[in-house]
Amino acid sequence: MSIPTYKTILYATDLGKNMRPVFRHAIGLAQQYQAKIIMLHVAEPIGNTGMAVLELYVPDMSEDFEHEELKEILARMEKRLEDFYTDELGEDSDLVSDVTVVTGRPAEEIQKYAAAHNADLIVVGTHTTPSFGAALLGSTARKLINISDRPVLVVPVKKK
């Protein structure tokens, strides 16, 4: 049995305000293993009800709405990445090989994307709900751990 190494790390982000510590873990591992990072955000689809409301109030825009929304999310992710490099590394880096947005159910899409891109490790953050106790993982992280066929590093996200 060999010791695991990481060549491709899938960093899945919900674009929350306090996700930098999670990304630091992905960056640190990528630097240590000389791995590449794929940065992924899964946007939940609008759904039939949402599209019906959108078509009712903005009929001309409804077809392109989801596509434009994904482009906006991608631009926000790229800006955050650029800010991270500037603030934390002091330079540009080639550690992140791809920045992607897909639609679907987060845990399932993260798992599918990891498999399709042969990720060796998935790094995600989790928000715990204090009212239920600190041991309760966020629903996406919990589902991902249950369905993943590869290691998942779950980093707790603290609210500031």
N, C-alpha and C positions, 0 to 999 in steps of 0.2 A: 504494500500500500504506500502510495507516495504522498508527500506533503502538498496540500493544495497551493496553487499559485493563481494569481488573478491577472488575466490579460485584458479582459473587458469587464468593466463595472457599469451596471445600469443604475443610475441615480434617478429615482422617481420622486418628483416634487409636486406638492399641491399648491405651490406658489404662495404659501403662507408667509407672513412677515418675519417669522422667527426661524426660518429654515437654514440659515447660514451654518449653524453648528453641524447640521446633518451633512451639508455639502462639504464642510471641512473634513469630515470623516472620509468621504469619497475621495477628496483631493489627496489626503494623507496616504490612503491606501494606494491610490494610483501612483503617487510619487515613489512609495516604497517598492512597489512591484513593477514599476515602469509600465503601467497599464493605461488603457484608454478609457475614458468615461463617456457613456451615452447619457445625455440629460433628457428625461422624458416627463411630460405632463399629460395626464389623461383627463380630457374634458368630458364631462357627462353630457350626452346628447340632450337637446332641448325637449325631445319627446313630442308625441302627437298633439297633446293639449297645448303645449307652448307654441308649436308651429301654427296651430289653428288660430290662436289668439294673435300671433304675429301677422299671419295672413289677413286676418280681419281688420287690424288697425294699420298695417303697413304692407299692403299687398304687393307693391312693386319691389320691396326690399327682401321679402321673406326667403326667396331662393338663394340669395347670396349671403344672407345673414350669418349662417353657421360658418361658411368659408371665411368671411371677413373676421369673424370672432376668433377663429383659429389663427389667422395671420397676426392679429393683434396680440394674442397670447404668446406666439412665437417671438414677436418683436420684444415683448416684455421680458421673456426668458433670456434672450440674447443681451439685452441691456443689463439685466441682473448679473449675468456672467461677466460682462465687461467691467461692471462696478466691483465685483468680487476680485477680479484680477488686479485692478487698480488699487483697491483698498487693502487687500490682504497679501498679495504676492508681489506688488510693486512692478509688475510687468505682465505682458501677455503670455499666455501659456498654450501649449498644444495638447494639454491633457484631455480636454473635452473634444472628442472627435465628431460628435453629432448632437444637435439640439432638435428635439422633435415634439410635436403635439399630435395626439390621436384622440379619437372619441370612443366612448364605450364605458363599460363598468371598470372602474379603476383597477381592482385587484386582478381581474381576468386579463385586462389589456396589458398590464405590467408583466404578468406571467408569459403571455403570448409574445410580447416584444422581446423579453429576455431570451426565450427559446429561439425565436427567429434570428436574433443577432448573437447567439451563442455567448451570452453573458455568463461569466463565472460567478458573479456575486450581484445581488440586488441590495441597494442601500436606500432605505426609506426612513422618514421621520414618523413619529406617532404623537398624537395629542392624547393625553390621558384626561379623564374627566374626574376632577377631585371629588365630586359628590359620590362617585362610585368607587373611589379608592384609586391609588396610584398604580395598582397592578392591572387595571383594565386597559388593554391596548385599544387604539383607534380601530375602527371597523375595517378600513382598507388594509392596514398592517396585519390585523388578525386573520382576515380572509387570505391574504397573500401567503402568510406562513403556512396556512392549512393546504393551499393548492400548489405551492411552489415545489419544483423538483430540483431546485438549486438553493444554495445558502442565501439567507436574507439577514442583513444587518439592520436592526431596528434601533434608531437613535431617538431618545425622548426629546420632545420639543418643549422647552419651557416658555411660558408666557412672560413677557417682560412687565 
